[in-house]
Each structure stands twice: as structure tokens, then as C-alpha cells.
Amino acid sequence: MPIPEPRKGEKESEYISRCMHVVGKEEKRDRALAICYRKYRERKNK
């Protein structure tokens, strides 16, 4: 499952919504949210 990368300047809520459209199709909601939040925070901390 390809997890989308956060775009430059993209707000957290925008990214989570976009990510959930992709990841939410293959994972349960709680797990998909955790994956998306982790990906966003990893990118933000780089």
C-alpha cells in the first residue's frame, strides 16, 4: 500500500483527509489514522 507523502505547505488536516482516502481502503479506520498521522509527523520533523 503506497502511503502518500505530505506536500510542501500542506496542513495536517488536509494531508490526513487525503491520506485516509488511500490508506482507509486497505486498513481499519484507527490503524489508517495512526499510519497517516505518523507519516505526517515524520515528514514535519525532517
C-alpha positions in Angstrom: 0.0 0.0 0.0 1.6 3.3 -1.0 1.3 5.9 1.6 1.0 9.4 0.1 3.8 11.9 1.0 2.8 15.2 2.6 3.0 18.0 0.2 5.1 21.1 0.9 2.9 23.6 2.9 0.1 21.1 3.3 -1.9 21.5 6.5 -2.2 18.5 8.8 -5.9 18.2 8.3 -5.6 18.4 4.5 -3.0 15.6 4.5 -4.9 13.3 6.9 -8.0 13.6 4.7 -6.1 12.9 1.5 -4.1 10.0 3.2 -7.3 8.4 4.6 -8.8 8.2 1.1 -5.8 5.9 0.2 -5.0 4.1 3.3 -8.5 3.8 4.6 -9.4 1.5 1.7 -7.0 -1.2 3.0 -6.8 -0.7 6.7 -9.3 -0.3 9.6 -10.0 3.4 10.4 -8.0 3.5 13.7 -4.9 1.9 12.1 -5.2 4.1 8.9 -5.3 7.2 11.1 -2.3 6.1 13.0 -0.4 5.5 9.8 -1.3 8.8 8.3 -0.5 10.8 11.4 2.8 9.1 11.8 3.7 9.8 8.2 2.8 13.5 8.5 4.8 13.9 11.7 7.8 12.1 10.4 7.9 14.4 7.4 7.3 17.5 9.5 10.3 16.6 11.8 12.8 16.2 8.9 
